[in-house]
Amino acid sequence: MLIRPVILSTLVLIAVSCGQNVLYEESRTIPGAEWTYRDTLDFAFTVTDTAALYNMYVVFGHAASFPNQNIYTKLYTRFPDGKRLSKLKSFDLYDARGATLGKCSGGSCEVRRLLQDNAYFNRPGEYVITLEQFMRRDSIPGLESVGLLIEQSGKTKADIQGKKK
């Protein structure tokens, strides 16, 4: 039963990334389709181009019957120098009328939500983004997978700095 969401997640990530300059993409299956507090997800990637700007997305795979409009997460970013920052972020999976913000097929849905656009990395090296669920209850039933997608935006820091002058 868990194979279908994993295949769907992989196909969607491949389709989304075709033709894009992808720095990193990975999806993690959530054991038993129930994300608990103890199930933190680490996504480690290496940055070499510090001039490029990137769009970062979190990709959620969930059952079509998922009971929540959104998911609250706590995100940690560990930088190559060991410094670590955290922030809270809510990702909507449905709009205010209850319509999905992604695509559904065969009882599973895939929703790609923007984490940050035009992000840049000041240093080359390994970065780690850790996601943990931060809902009011210990487990979120119906969440099948969580992924991270980072793609080049086609812009550079110089493009943004030139607009500020």
C-alpha positions as CSV (number, residue, x, y, z in Angstrom):
1,M,0.0,0.0,0.0
2,L,2.9,2.4,0.7
3,I,4.5,1.6,-2.7
4,R,1.9,3.6,-4.6
5,P,2.6,6.9,-2.8
6,V,6.4,6.4,-3.1
7,I,6.1,5.8,-6.8
8,L,3.7,8.8,-7.2
9,S,6.1,11.0,-5.3
10,T,9.1,10.0,-7.3
11,L,7.2,10.5,-10.6
12,V,5.9,13.9,-9.6
13,L,9.4,15.0,-8.5
14,I,10.9,13.8,-11.8
15,A,8.2,15.5,-13.8
16,V,8.5,18.7,-11.9
17,S,12.3,18.7,-12.2
18,C,12.5,18.0,-16.0
19,G,14.1,20.9,-17.8
20,Q,15.0,22.6,-14.5
21,N,18.5,23.0,-13.1
22,V,18.0,20.9,-9.9
23,L,20.5,21.3,-7.1
24,Y,18.9,18.7,-4.9
25,E,15.8,16.6,-4.6
26,E,14.9,13.8,-2.2
27,S,11.7,12.4,-0.8
28,R,11.3,10.4,2.4
29,T,8.5,7.9,3.0
30,I,6.8,8.4,6.4
31,P,6.6,5.1,8.3
32,G,3.0,3.9,8.5
33,A,1.9,7.2,6.9
34,E,1.9,8.9,10.3
35,W,4.4,11.6,11.0
36,T,5.3,11.8,14.7
37,Y,7.4,14.3,16.7
38,R,10.3,11.9,16.9
39,D,10.4,11.4,13.1
40,T,12.7,14.3,12.1
41,L,13.8,14.4,8.5
42,D,17.3,15.5,7.5
43,F,18.1,16.6,3.9
44,A,21.8,17.2,3.3
45,F,23.1,18.8,0.1
46,T,26.2,20.5,-1.1
47,V,26.4,23.9,-2.6
48,T,29.2,24.9,-4.9
49,D,27.7,27.9,-6.7
50,T,27.3,30.8,-4.2
51,A,26.3,33.3,-6.9
52,A,23.2,31.5,-8.0
53,L,19.7,32.0,-6.5
54,Y,17.5,29.0,-5.7
55,N,13.9,28.2,-5.3
56,M,13.3,25.8,-2.4
57,Y,10.2,23.6,-2.1
58,V,8.8,21.2,0.4
59,V,6.8,18.4,-1.3
60,F,4.1,16.6,0.8
61,G,2.6,13.3,-0.2
62,H,-0.6,12.6,1.6
63,A,-3.8,10.6,1.6
64,A,-6.7,12.3,-0.3
65,S,-8.6,12.0,3.0
66,F,-5.9,14.0,4.9
67,P,-7.8,15.7,7.8
68,N,-5.8,19.0,8.1
69,Q,-5.8,22.1,5.9
70,N,-2.2,22.7,6.7
71,I,0.9,21.4,8.4
72,Y,3.0,23.3,10.9
73,T,6.7,22.5,10.8
74,K,9.8,23.4,12.6
75,L,12.7,23.9,10.2
76,Y,16.4,23.9,11.1
77,T,19.2,24.9,8.7
78,R,22.7,23.9,9.5
79,F,25.4,25.8,7.6
80,P,28.8,24.6,6.5
81,D,30.4,26.5,9.4
82,G,28.2,24.6,11.9
83,K,25.9,27.5,12.7
84,R,22.2,26.4,13.0
85,L,19.1,28.5,12.6
86,S,15.5,27.5,13.2
87,K,12.1,28.8,12.2
88,L,8.4,27.8,12.3
89,K,6.5,27.5,9.0
90,S,3.0,26.5,8.1
91,F,2.3,24.9,4.7
92,D,-1.2,24.9,3.3
93,L,-2.2,21.7,1.6
94,Y,-5.8,22.8,0.8
95,D,-7.3,26.2,0.1
96,A,-10.0,27.9,2.3
97,R,-12.8,26.0,0.4
98,G,-11.1,22.6,1.0
99,A,-9.7,22.2,-2.6
100,T,-6.3,20.6,-2.8
101,L,-3.4,22.8,-3.7
102,G,-1.7,19.9,-5.5
103,K,-2.6,16.9,-7.7
104,C,-4.4,13.8,-6.6
105,S,-4.5,10.3,-8.1
106,G,-5.5,6.9,-6.8
107,G,-6.3,8.2,-3.2
108,S,-2.9,10.0,-2.8
109,C,-2.1,13.7,-3.3
110,E,1.1,15.5,-4.0
111,V,1.5,19.1,-2.9
112,R,4.6,21.2,-3.7
113,R,4.8,24.3,-1.4
114,L,7.4,27.1,-1.6
115,L,9.8,27.2,1.3
116,Q,11.8,30.1,-0.1
117,D,12.3,31.8,-3.5
118,N,15.5,33.4,-4.6
119,A,17.4,31.9,-1.7
120,Y,21.2,32.1,-1.8
121,F,24.0,30.4,0.0
122,N,26.9,32.5,1.2
123,R,29.4,29.7,1.5
124,P,30.1,26.6,-0.5
125,G,29.8,23.3,1.4
126,E,27.3,21.0,3.0
127,Y,24.0,22.3,4.2
128,V,21.4,20.3,6.2
129,I,17.7,21.2,6.3
130,T,15.9,19.3,9.1
131,L,12.1,19.2,9.1
132,E,10.0,18.1,12.1
133,Q,6.3,18.3,12.4
134,F,5.0,20.9,14.9
135,M,1.3,20.2,15.1
136,R,-0.6,20.2,18.4
137,R,-0.7,16.4,18.5
138,D,2.1,13.9,18.4
139,S,1.2,12.2,15.2
140,I,-0.2,13.3,11.9
141,P,-2.1,10.5,10.2
142,G,-2.3,10.3,6.4
143,L,1.0,11.9,5.6
144,E,2.8,9.5,3.3
145,S,6.0,11.3,2.3
146,V,7.9,14.6,2.7
147,G,10.5,15.8,0.2
148,L,12.8,18.7,-0.5
149,L,13.4,20.2,-3.9
150,I,16.0,22.9,-4.6
151,E,16.3,24.3,-8.1
152,Q,18.2,27.2,-9.6
153,S,15.9,30.1,-10.3
154,G,17.9,31.3,-13.3
155,K,18.9,34.4,-11.4
156,T,22.1,35.4,-9.6
157,K,22.8,37.6,-6.6
158,A,24.1,40.2,-9.0
159,D,20.6,40.3,-10.7
160,I,19.0,41.1,-7.3
161,Q,21.7,43.6,-6.2
162,G,21.4,45.4,-9.6
163,K,17.7,46.1,-8.9
164,K,18.4,47.6,-5.5
165,K,20.7,50.3,-6.9
